[in-house]
Amino acid sequence: KVPALILFLFQHALNSGIRRYHVAPVLCQRAKVAMSHFEPNEHINYEKLEKNINIVRKRLDRPLTLSEKIVYGHLDDPAKQEIERGKTYLRLRPDRVAMQDATAQMAMLQFISSGLPKVAVPSTIHCDHLIEAQSGGEQDLRRAKDINQEVYNFLATAGAKYGVGFWKPGSGIIHQIILENYSYPGVMLIGTDSHTPNGGGLGGICIGVGGADAVDVMAGIPWELKCPKVIGVKLTGKLSGWTSPKDVILKVAGILTVKGGTGAIIEYHGPGVDSISCTGMATICNMGAEIGATTSIFPYNARMKKYLGKTGRADIAALADEFQQHLVPDSGCQYDQVIEINLSELKPHINGPFTPDLAHPVSDIGAVAEKEGWPVDIRVGLIGSCTNSSYEDMGRSAAVAKQALAHGLKCKSKFTITPGSEQIRATIERDGYAKTLREVGGLVLANACGPCIGQWDRKDIKKGEKNTIVTSYNRNFTGRNDANPETHAFVTSPEIVTALSIAGTLKFNPETDFLTGADGKKFKLEAPDADELPKLEFDPGQDTYQYPPKDGSGQHVDVSPTSQRLQLLEPFDKWDGKDLEDMLILIKVKGKCTTDHISAAGPWLKFRGHLDNISNNLLIGAINIENGKANSVRNALTQEFGPVPDTARYYKKMGVKWAVIGDENYGEGSSREHAALEPRHLGGRVIITKSFARIHETNLKKQGLLPLTFADPADYNKIHPVDKLSIVGLADFAPGKPLKCIIKHPNGSQETILLNHTFNESQIEWFQAGSALNRMKELQQK
C-alpha cells in the first residue's frame, strides 16, 4: 500500500505542476529546491524560516508584518534575541551576499585580510560599474575589458580562490542579475550596493551594506542590523494608461523625502499590488534607497510566481506556494506609519532636479521649469539602469517609439538605452524592441550601469553648461550622471523619457499634448502597452558566468605592490584608550553631503581597489561653510586654503587628528564604503552631524570612526571651522550614553555640548579595536 500511495502522490505532484513531494525514505518529505541553478547544492530552507517565525510569534504574541517575518525568521537566536522596532540591534544570518565590481574590490581585499579560506555563504561578484558609456555596447565593453584587465583578473581569481561566483563584464547590472537568478520570496540577501533592495520585487529582504558588513556574512559571523521600523504603503486601485510602477515610488519619495524612510522597511500591501508586474515591484523597491529605507518589499503573489516560472525557477514558486502564509503579512499586523495611494488616481510623475524627492506631475513640470529657470529643452533622454531595464520597460518604451516612427518622427533629443542584463539585451534584440529604439534615434549601450553612476564620456556639452536631461534612473544628485554641476537631471519612467525625448522638451505632456508628424498632421501618442514578460522564453544570450572551483586553495591571487589600482590593506591603529583631544576641523559642510560628495565616482572608480589613491577624492564635492566653495578648506596649521585631501594628508603627517562637521542626512546615497575608509585612512577620527544616512553611519563604525549626532541640532551653529574639538568620556563609552564635546574657540573661550550615538556593545568593540575587521581577527586569535 505504501508504494502505491507514494506513486499516487508523485503523479499528483507532476499533474499539478508542483514539486510538493519528494520520493525519499521519509514519506511526504518536502523536496529540496536549490536557491539558484548556479548553486545546485545550496537549498532554500523555508523550514528554518518557519520555525524561527513561530518562535518569535509566540514571544511577541501579535500579528507580524511580512518584513518582520523574514527579518526575524533569519535571527541567529530567535528565542532570546531582544526585539523592539527602531531600538534593539538584531543578530541575523543572511542567506547570501552579492557584490558589484567597484565595491567588491575592497570587500574582497578585506576578506583576504581576514585570513579565512572560503566564504561561508553563497556569494557572487558582478562586473557592471567599470564600463564607461562612450560609443555603444560592443565597443565600450571591449574598451572596459582592456582598461580594467588587472581589476577583473583580481576579482576573478579572488572569486575562484574563496568560492565566489563571478559574473564577467557584459553580464549585466548586479540587481537585474539577482532578480533573474538569485532573489526569491523570503530570502535575506545583503549586497554591497545601495540598490540591493531591488530584490524586494520578488518578496525578498535585500539590503544594501558596505563591504565590511559583507565580510561579516561571508565569514559566517552574525550580521548586525538595528531592528527596523515598518512603514506600510497600502496600494488600492489599478495602474493604467501612462502611469507606471515608477510613479508609485516617485510619489512616495515626494511624500517621505530623502530621509523619511531612514531606519525603516517600506512594506507594500493592499489590493493594488496585484496590478503591478514583478519587475515593476522591483523598480519600486529599488528606488526605495532614495528615501533612506533599509529596504522595501512586496508580498508573494501570482505576478512573482509568473516571473519565477519564466526565469526557469518554477520549482521555487511551487515551494513558495507551500509556505505562502509566511511570505505575506498577517491580517491585523501593525505598521509604524501608513501611506495610502490609489493607483487609479496616480498620475505620471517626474522628480528633480538635483534631488530624487522633488516630485512633480508630468503635466506640471514644463510650467514649473519655466518658473524656476530650469532649461526646458531636453539634451539627452536615457532609459535603462538597475531601476528600469526590464523586458516590460523596454517594451513600453518601444511602443512609444513605434508610434513616433509611424508618423515619420525621431527623437529630438539624444537618446540612449541600457539593457539591464545580457538576457534582456538578447531578448529585446530577438523580439525587435532594440531595432525600434535604434530607429527612433537611440544608441544601445553596454549591459552595465554607465551614465547612471557617472560612467559617461559625454561629448555634447561642455562642463559648466546649463542643460537638462531626463532619465529612468534612480539618482539625480548634482553632477551624478556627467560630473557637470549645471546638468539638471530629472527622473521618470522609461516611457515618459521616450515621449519627452521625441518631443525634445519638458513642456510636453503625452497624456494631453499633440505632436506634429512628418506629413504636417497633428497626432497624440497613445498610452503604451507591452507584455510584462516575453511570449517565448527569455534568450539567455552569451554565457558570462564563471563557477568557482570546488577547491580553490591552489588559486593564486596577484596584487602587485606597484599597482595603481589595487592595494593590500594594512590594519588601522587601535584606540589608545584616551579621549580625543584638540582635534582640528577638516571641514564644516554646508547643506547636502551625499556619498557622491564624500567619495566621488566617475573617473575615481578606477581606484576603488587602492585606498591611498582613491583617498585623493575625499570630500572634494562638499561645500565648505567658511567660504562657500568645494574642495577648498583652511589649513589650521598654515592658514593657507587648499584641497580637502591635501589638507587631511598634511594633518596626518603632522600627527594631528581631525573631525568633520556635517548637516542633515550626511552620507545619503550609495553604499560607498570608501566614503568611510578614506577619512579613517587620512587621520580622521570623528564625524559629527545633525543626522546620518543608515548605510554610511554603519560604514563609519565598521572602520573605527565615531559617527556622532548633536543632541541639540542647533549646536551645529556653535562649532566654527577654526575651533578645536575634544571628545571626552570615551573610557566610559557605553550604549545609550551621550558623549561630551568640548568646543575650544580661538579667543580662549570654550563650551560643552552633548553628542548622541547609536553604538551597541559590539560596535564599541569595533571602535576600540580600530575597526570591525581588527575585532574579527582578535576573536579568531582567541
Summary of the structure (lengths in Angstrom):
residues: 782
radius of gyration: 25.9
end to end distance: 57.3
largest distance: 95.0
contacts: 2942
relative contact order: 0.10
helix: 36%
strand: 21%
